Amino acid sequence: MGDTTFVLATQKRNRSDDADGGGEAKKQTLHTSGDPAAALASARHEFGEHGGVNMSIEASATFTVMEPETMRRMFAGELGPDRDFFIYSRHFNPTVLNLSRLMAALEGTEAAYCTASGMSAIASVLLQLCSHGGHVVASRTLYGGTHALLSHFLPRTCDISTSFVEIGDLEMVDEAMVEGKTKVLYLESVSNPTLTVANIPELSRLAHRKGVTVVVDNTFAPMVLSPARLGADVVVHSISKFISGGADIIAGAVCGPASLVNSMMDLQQGALMLLGPTMNAKVAFELSERIPHLGLRMKEHSQRALAFATRLKKLGLKVIYPGLEDHPNHQLLKSMHNKDYGYGGLICIDMETEERANKLMNHLQNYGQFGFMAVSLGYYETLMSCSGSSTSSELNSEEKALAGISPGLVRMSIGYIGTLEQKWNQLEKAITRLQETGHKN
Ligand SMILES: Cc1ncc(COP(=O)(O)O)c(C=O)c1O
């Protein structure tokens, strides 16, 4: 397909308008700086077929044309989704494209495309950027699935190798990147599960000096951080988390330059086009109805996380939260975050051993009714898991130690259901009982 910025088209085509291609495609305003909420409000609003305030769901797998010649022109890349010409929903679907435009606005990138999961977005972008034998420099502290993809799957299947680094050690990162060899610097804006904050502007500067593409997973901090506005090239998301907010959908997105997104949709060479991790249009509709209140939800997640982290610390627990002033990355996060959205909705409590972590979670769920023992994050209820034995279990003991994952680390995604004081009472009650039964930290 051609190199047009199809993802940002704003003009709808008249259905009988095959011949002239429906006119010139317009671009939505690209907000590369400022508040993501302002960018989202400026994105094209799609109305329903009958004038509905919500768009219609385009549930078709395939699309018809008025003239046979149109089909040839669409496959030749002369007519595309930028002018509202659609072929087949693995290629492009209008409803998925609408959500993709919202994701591009959220992250301040030229383009975006949504996928069936966060992992498919991550795997596809890495495969697109690194050919066989490519080299990646990546943070040691990554979601377990991504870590396994880089340490086991990509080396075996594509001979793509990864040097893992301490992302806070800029010298180490710089030394690991080899000009002409390293294709990608991969990191999480706020790391899973240790909540380490990456210095995105400085890391991007170092990478760009050596021609390396910076890919940032922003799953833990949508609205709070805008990696592309801070200098990163590509932002990936597991939409399954905060963006969805309902713990009911698995989805992902790649946000980046139009040239990259277009290359990923290329008929001959595109990882998204040819591997086919396609998002269903009904899922895309659901998600696009949730994005307008993502900012409100993030504010509340962050406000409660800060309140609970502050109070838990006073109770003598070993709390990790980058919103706390004594967190080693607090000033860095303060210098980068979008002020209205706080410091994020995740906190960790280090209980040192798995046994004590399990006791804490058991008390919180079954005595205090404070939250649920479950992996994942971004739900309105609090979710908690012991990372070392769950979402980071793909890392071996040495890798976990290097990543700073203590066996007793409990990751908590703070929900916003109920009132803050009601939830604090439940939390405090459970902790007090735990401490009384001899497990004071
Ligand atoms: C930071 C991060 N990135 C990516 C993923 C993978 O996303 P998904 O489960 O949507 O494939 C996860 C999942 O837990 C995650 O926590």
The ligand as an SDF file (V2000), in Angstrom:
LIG
                    3D

 16 16  0  0  0  0  0  0  0  0999 V2000
    3.1250   -4.0090   30.7710 C   0  0  0  0  0  0  0  0  0  0  0  0
    2.4040   -5.0520   29.9660 C   0  0  0  0  0  0  0  0  0  0  0  0
    2.6010   -5.0920   28.6430 N   0  0  0  0  0  0  0  0  0  0  0  0
    1.9730   -6.0100   27.8800 C   0  0  0  0  0  0  0  0  0  0  0  0
    1.1240   -6.9480   28.4150 C   0  0  0  0  0  0  0  0  0  0  0  0
    0.4700   -7.9580   27.5180 C   0  0  0  0  0  0  0  0  0  0  0  0
   -0.8250   -7.5570   27.2080 O   0  0  0  0  0  0  0  0  0  0  0  0
   -2.0430   -8.5280   26.8120 P   0  0  0  0  0  0  0  0  0  0  0  0
   -2.3250   -9.3890   28.0080 O   0  0  0  0  0  0  0  0  0  0  0  0
   -3.1390   -7.5870   26.4540 O   0  0  0  0  0  0  0  0  0  0  0  0
   -1.5770   -9.3480   25.6540 O   0  0  0  0  0  0  0  0  0  0  0  0
    0.8960   -6.9320   29.7900 C   0  0  0  0  0  0  0  0  0  0  0  0
   -0.0240   -7.9380   30.3560 C   0  0  0  0  0  0  0  0  0  0  0  0
   -0.1310   -8.1750   31.5170 O   0  0  0  0  0  0  0  0  0  0  0  0
    1.5490   -5.9590   30.5870 C   0  0  0  0  0  0  0  0  0  0  0  0
    1.3670   -5.9020   31.9170 O   0  0  0  0  0  0  0  0  0  0  0  0
  1  2  1  0
  2  3  1  0
  2 15  2  0
  3  4  2  0
  4  5  1  0
  5  6  1  0
  5 12  2  0
  6  7  1  0
  7  8  1  0
  8  9  2  0
  8 10  1  0
  8 11  1  0
 12 13  1  0
 12 15  1  0
 13 14  2  0
 15 16  1  0
M  END
$$$$
